[in-house]
Amino acid sequence: MPATLIEVLERRLVTANEAEVIRTLRHATRNGDPAFSAAVHSAIALAVTK
């Protein structure tokens, strides 16, 4: 494989902590793709800034 491709494949697109949030969200929504209201966005922001 070309070195550039290997570098791209090995690079994390999100941090380990961000990946955990995504795993939790996917589990909670059964892998759905829900649209979130402004209130939900605010609640998430509040939860992660404490």
N, C-alpha and C positions, 0 to 999 in steps of 0.2 A: 504494500500500500504506500502511496506517496506520503512523505512526512507531513505535509500540510494537512492532508485528510486525517491522519492520526491525531494531529494536534487539535483539530476541530472536534473530533469525536471524544477526545479526553477532556476537553474544556467543559466545566460545569456552566450551565446556563442560569442556574439559580444556586443560592447558597444551600448548605445542608439544612439550615433552619427554615428557609423558604420552602424547601422541598417537603419538610414535615408539615407545614401549613397546608400545602397543596394536597398531600396524602390525606390529612384530616378532612379537608373540604370534600375531596372525592369520596371518601368513606361516608361522610354524613349525607351526601347527595346521591349515593349509590351510582357514582360516576356520571351524574347528570351534569348539565351545563345551565344552571339556574341563572336567571337575571336577578341582580340584587338591587333593592331599593336604596335610596340615599340613606335611609335610616340604618340599613344593614351595613353599608359602607362605613358609616360613622361608628357603629358598634365595633366593627372589626378594627378600625383605626384606634379606637379607645382601648380595646383589649390588648393590642400589641404595643401600646405606648406606656403602659403601666409598669 
